[in-house]
Amino acid sequence: MATLRLVRDKTPMKPNMPIQLTTFLLSTGFCILLSATPQPARADITDILPQIKVSIAGVGTVHPLRNPRIKLLGTGFVVADGHYVVTNTHVAPLLMEEEKGESLAVFLRGPDGVIVRKAEKLADDPEHDLLLLKIEGEAISPLRLANSAQAREGQLYYFTGYPIGAVLGLYPATHRAGLAAIAPIFSPPPGVKNLTAKLIKRADNPFLMFQLDATAYPGNSGSPLYDGNTGAVIGVINSVFVKGAKENALRDPSGITYAIPAKYVQDLLDKAGLQNASRQGNASAELGLASTPTTRNRK
């Protein structure tokens, strides 16, 4: 008669299996929890660009006897409480036919065409080629100034303006620009024969400026250089003024673009008695844009 024998399973237990399973479940749960945690929202250039464009102005003159009446000379951007525009000093003409009604003006792109606002020079800084204009009419949404001392080489920025505006029209164009170098505005010429009175004066105050790996065209002078996430202005595009000091030894100037740090814009606002106007926080929204409503008054 066959005998039924019970055989004990002698396979050793694996005490680590429950621990491994627990670790797996915990790590999986942690990952799910981490992915579900809200991350800080960051704006994108495509999100803030429509608001940036509202603050971009063409700078030039208007002449009632000229055809066309409008002459676009460069770009500017609205600052402070919305009644002021910053541009380059060299953008504004030295002489105008005021006796015939020619006047300084800024031009804005409105839903129904070009809006003209008369302007007047309020303060300037020839040393850094910056000019502050006061414009007539209601306030326009301004841009906030960033701390330009926080700019770092390798960072990506954007600038918006009117390149070749006299030909392409008043349609703001936006370009990307990497901050290639932060260097003094003055570069010593290779020989004494290349030394001019302007270069000697520039050598007395070789302030730092931003060198960008982008090409700016005529009409871009005065465009704001800004952070694509916040919209805060880090500098002002300038090629004519800077190239005279940096590229004096070149027969054919390069396509490198330069920008004057926003620090000097703030100094100009301080000079005009607008000390805190562009530093004020504006919750509107964490985009670096002030909350002053846009106006569309036609002139």
C-alpha positions, 0 to 999 in steps of 0.5 A: 500500500502506497504511503502519502508523504508530505514534503516540506518546501525547503526553498528559503524565503526572500525577506527582501521582497516585501521591502523591495515592493514597499520601496517601489510603491513608495517611489512610484507614489512620490513620482505621481505626487511630484508630477501633480504638484503645481509648478510656478507658471512662466510666461512665454514670449508668444504670451507676452508679445502682444502686450509688449507691442502695445508699448513700442513706439515709432519715433520721428517727425510729422510735417503738415506740408510733407508727403508723406507727412510722417517720417519714421526715424527709429524706435522707442518704448513707453516707460514710467506712468505711460506718458513718456518714451525712451529712445536714442538721442541720435534718433531725434533730428537736430533741426526741424522746420518748426516754422512750417509746422514740423514737430517731433512725434511718436507713432503707435500701431492702432487697430485702425491704423497709425496713431500720431502723438506729438512729443517733446524732449524732456531729458537726455543723456548724450554720454549714453545716447539716451533721450526721454520724450514726453508725449501728449494724450492719455497714458499708454501701457509702459514697460518695466525696467529690469536690473541690468546688473543681473544680466549674464553672458549666454542669456537669451533676450528679445528686442522689438522695433521698426527695422527699416520702418520707412520701407517696411512700415509701422509693423513691429518686428521681434528678434532673438538675441543672445548676450554674447559679451559684456564689455567696455564701450571703448576699444583702443584703436590699433594706431594713433592715427585712428584716435579721434576726439570722440574716441578720446572722450569715450575712453574717459568713461568706458562704461560696460555695454551689451554685445549681442549675437543678432543683427539690428537694422536701421530703425531698430535704434531705441528698441527695448531689449527685454526678458522673454519671460517677464517682459522687463527691459534689460537694455536699449538697442544701439548700433550707431553710437556704440559702433563708432567706439567699438568698431572704429578700426573696421573698414566695414562694420560687422553685423554685431548689435549692441545695447545700452544697459537699462541702468542708464535709462533709470538714471535718466528717469531719476534725472527727470524726477521720475525716480520710482515710476518704472521700478514699481511692482505691478502685479498685473502680472508677473510679466514685468508689464505695468497695468496702465490701460492702453489708449487708442486716441487718434490725432 
